Each structure stands twice: as C-alpha cells, then as structure tokens.
Amino acid sequence: MNWDETTDAAAPGPDRLVGASADREDQAVEAALRPKELDEFIGQEKVREQLDLVLRAARARGATADHVLLSGAPGLGKTTLSMIIAAEMSAPIRITSGPAIQHAGDLAAILSSLQEGEVLFLDEIHRMSRPAEEMLYMAMEDFRVDVIVGKGPGATAIPLELPPFTLVGATTRAGLLPPPLRDRFGFTAHMEFYEPAELERVIHRSAHLLDVAIDTAGAAEIAGRSRGTPRIANRLLRRVRDYAQVKADGEITRDIAAAALGVYEVDGRGLDRLDRAVLEALLKLFGGGPVGLSTLAVAVGEERETVEEVAEPFLVREGLLARTPRGRVATPAAWDHLGLTRPQAAPGGGGQQGLFGA
Ligand SMILES: Nc1ncnc2c1ncn2[C@@H]1O[C@H](COP(=O)(O)OP(=O)(O)OP(=O)(O)O)[C@@H](O)[C@H]1O
C-alpha cells in the first residue's frame, strides 16, 4: 500500500469516544483490525454480493475493475473495502483524499505515476478542487490527461496516456457529487449503518485479533452503544479492555462493559455527555420544544455548529429529536430515554404534544 504524502488522513480526530472520524489511536490500530478479504468483511450483504460479481467478472476477463464509488458515513468501512478491492485484484493501492488535491497538477502527478491495474482510493472525493475534478473525468473515461504547460495564450496541452487503473471514490453523500463525475463510476454502493448483531460479530473478531476474552453478552453490550459504526465498536472495545484489565481479571462480560462505558459516559444507547446535555436542556428547560437551535446551543454552552453537526445527526437518526420549521422538538422516545415524564398537553394543544400527540 502506498499512502500519498499529501493525504490528510493523519489529521487529528475529534476527542469524542463516540465520534465517527478516526483519531490517531484508531489509525494506529485499524490496520491490524481491517478485514483483508471480501469474505471476512462483516455485514453490507448487498454491497458485498454486487462487488464480488464486479471483481470476479473483471478477473475472469483479465481486465482492470470498473471504477467504484462508495458512499456512507465515516467509519463504516469504505477505506477497508477499497483495500479489499485491491487485494482481490492482486493490485497495489494508492491512498489520497479530495482536500489533498487542490490543483490539477497534484492529480496529474498521482495519475501519471500509477502502475497498470493499480487502485487509486480517493477519500472525500466531493472535496476535490474543480480543475482537478475536470481532469479526473477524462482520466476515468479515456485513461488520458492533458497536462497544461505554460501560462496565458502560449499555454499548450500535452496529452499524456495513463495505464488502466481503478478509481475507488469515497464520499459521505453521493448526492454531493456533480452528476458528470457520478456517472463515470461503473459501480456505486451505498453503505448503511450496521445492525447490532453485525457489530457484535465485528467486536468478537476484533477481540480475537487483540487477544481479549469477551463473552456474548459483553459483546452485545458494546455493540448496542456503538452507534451502528464498526470504528466506534472497535474504539469502545479498546476502552472496555483497559477497564477489564485494571478492575477485573481481563475478561469482558456484560457488567464489565456496562461499568466501563459508564465511566466514559457512553449510555446504553450510545449517547455521550454532549448528546444527553442537548436532550436534557430540550426536555427540562424547554418542555420538549419547539426551541430554536441558537437558544438550545446557549443553554448547553456549546457553539451552534457543535449542536447541529456533532450531536443532532445521531439524535435525529435515533428518533429522539426532530428538526421542525418551528424549532427543535423532543420525541416521546427522548422522554422515555432520560426517564422523564412528559408534561400533559395544555388545553388548546400546541407545544410538542401538538406535534407528536399525547
Ligand atoms: N464490515 C466490517 N467488518 C469488520 N470490520 C470493519 C468493517 N467495516 C469497518 N471495519 C473496521 O472499522 C474501522 C474503520 O473502517 P474504515 O477506516 O474502513 O472506515 P471508513 O468508512 O473508511 O471511514 P472514513 O470515512 O472515516 O475514512 C476499521 O478498523 C475496520 O477494520
């Protein structure tokens, strides 16, 4: 594998235990935990089945695999799948990211140094600069780029043939890509959040690789708090392992997992301190809403963006909070989750009772 020097994959991650982006510790251990073959990759059945066909057919033809677009939230296995594609095609892989390619020349340098059949993994492909994106169109379709030499009226385009290669693009949302780019991928796969049972399998597999003893109930307890994301499951497993070593005999059971994650303030559903602070403010200070985002942010002492981009997506996905035109509103499940009693509907309706019923 060849990490492009310009990749920003080593950028510091968030300090949240349940954050989905990779932090430095994740990067250090993830290489050891990544499945290496399609058969080892857990869940995402449809994506695996379809990709298997694409790769087998290419191998049978002795051809380079079609370009692949992977979309899905961080930590669901896009980088892992790109490495599996390379391994299944017995091809080398080069890894870079959209933000690292600011000039068309950056991309030309990478493309012109690819070997025949090589896999180019372009993470956050939607964040590439426009000129680089346009160069990529031709490279993907015709395996050719025009390198511009000189400036102004005297500039000339020198065509450069490229060896056939497979581009694997990754993006959090395929809808962010301009259609001409999206259309140039032969195969597009959307990765879903994982079911708890699948995360349990991820945890058992990782525990085995890390030589950690864990029972079924212990794995289930961690899986339920992992927010549908293998990266978070692996991270929680490492924190629970520490606790089990220090406070017990090293084996992870349900009680050990629950106690360890209690110390880290990750609750039974995977909410952390910030998520709960937002919900608590919404319920206790504003009766469940509706309340404006800015007011809610002031109440929890956080920036508006932090509440909107860090806490809310998971709360919305879990059905605990709704974004409505009138403001943020807690759902009945939010009251239940925090063990609070919903206020009775005021005569004449209104408030959140009016939005969600009594
Ligand atoms: N299906 C899976 N089976 C087992 N482990 C998985 C699976 N998917 C992801 N993982 C593990 O989760 C971690 C994160 O995966 P990966 O880096 O591939 O995610 P990603 O989607 O590329 O994230 P990002 O978008 O932040 O780059 C890796 O350690 C990997 O081993």
The ligand as an SDF file (V2000), in Angstrom:
LIG
                    3D

 31 33  0  0  0  0  0  0  0  0999 V2000
  -17.5750   -4.6900    7.6990 N   0  0  0  0  0  0  0  0  0  0  0  0
  -16.5820   -4.6300    8.5810 C   0  0  0  0  0  0  0  0  0  0  0  0
  -16.1570   -5.7310    9.2030 N   0  0  0  0  0  0  0  0  0  0  0  0
  -15.1730   -5.6560   10.1370 C   0  0  0  0  0  0  0  0  0  0  0  0
  -14.5250   -4.5170   10.4730 N   0  0  0  0  0  0  0  0  0  0  0  0
  -14.9040   -3.3990    9.8610 C   0  0  0  0  0  0  0  0  0  0  0  0
  -15.9310   -3.3940    8.8810 C   0  0  0  0  0  0  0  0  0  0  0  0
  -16.0930   -2.1410    8.4380 N   0  0  0  0  0  0  0  0  0  0  0  0
  -15.2080   -1.3800    9.0970 C   0  0  0  0  0  0  0  0  0  0  0  0
  -14.4950   -2.1340    9.9590 N   0  0  0  0  0  0  0  0  0  0  0  0
  -13.4570   -1.6270   10.8530 C   0  0  0  0  0  0  0  0  0  0  0  0
  -13.7790   -0.3100   11.2200 O   0  0  0  0  0  0  0  0  0  0  0  0
  -12.6440    0.5430   11.1330 C   0  0  0  0  0  0  0  0  0  0  0  0
  -12.9820    1.7380   10.2770 C   0  0  0  0  0  0  0  0  0  0  0  0
  -13.1700    1.3340    8.9430 O   0  0  0  0  0  0  0  0  0  0  0  0
  -12.7170    2.2530    7.7090 P   0  0  0  0  0  0  0  0  0  0  0  0
  -11.4700    3.0080    8.0450 O   0  0  0  0  0  0  0  0  0  0  0  0
  -12.6730    1.3640    6.5180 O   0  0  0  0  0  0  0  0  0  0  0  0
  -13.9370    3.2460    7.6200 O   0  0  0  0  0  0  0  0  0  0  0  0
  -14.2130    4.4180    6.5660 P   0  0  0  0  0  0  0  0  0  0  0  0
  -15.6290    4.2880    6.1510 O   0  0  0  0  0  0  0  0  0  0  0  0
  -13.1810    4.4160    5.5100 O   0  0  0  0  0  0  0  0  0  0  0  0
  -14.0470    5.7000    7.4560 O   0  0  0  0  0  0  0  0  0  0  0  0
  -13.6580    7.1840    6.9450 P   0  0  0  0  0  0  0  0  0  0  0  0
  -14.7840    7.6100    6.0770 O   0  0  0  0  0  0  0  0  0  0  0  0
  -13.5740    7.9560    8.2410 O   0  0  0  0  0  0  0  0  0  0  0  0
  -12.3400    7.0890    6.2370 O   0  0  0  0  0  0  0  0  0  0  0  0
  -11.5030   -0.3280   10.6160 C   0  0  0  0  0  0  0  0  0  0  0  0
  -10.6560   -0.6730   11.6870 O   0  0  0  0  0  0  0  0  0  0  0  0
  -12.1460   -1.5820   10.1230 C   0  0  0  0  0  0  0  0  0  0  0  0
  -11.3840   -2.6840   10.4870 O   0  0  0  0  0  0  0  0  0  0  0  0
  1  2  1  0
  2  3  1  0
  2  7  2  0
  3  4  2  0
  4  5  1  0
  5  6  2  0
  6  7  1  0
  6 10  1  0
  7  8  1  0
  8  9  2  0
  9 10  1  0
 10 11  1  0
 11 12  1  0
 11 30  1  0
 12 13  1  0
 13 14  1  0
 13 28  1  0
 14 15  1  0
 15 16  1  0
 16 17  2  0
 16 18  1  0
 16 19  1  0
 19 20  1  0
 20 21  2  0
 20 22  1  0
 20 23  1  0
 23 24  1  0
 24 25  2  0
 24 26  1  0
 24 27  1  0
 28 29  1  0
 28 30  1  0
 30 31  1  0
M  END
$$$$
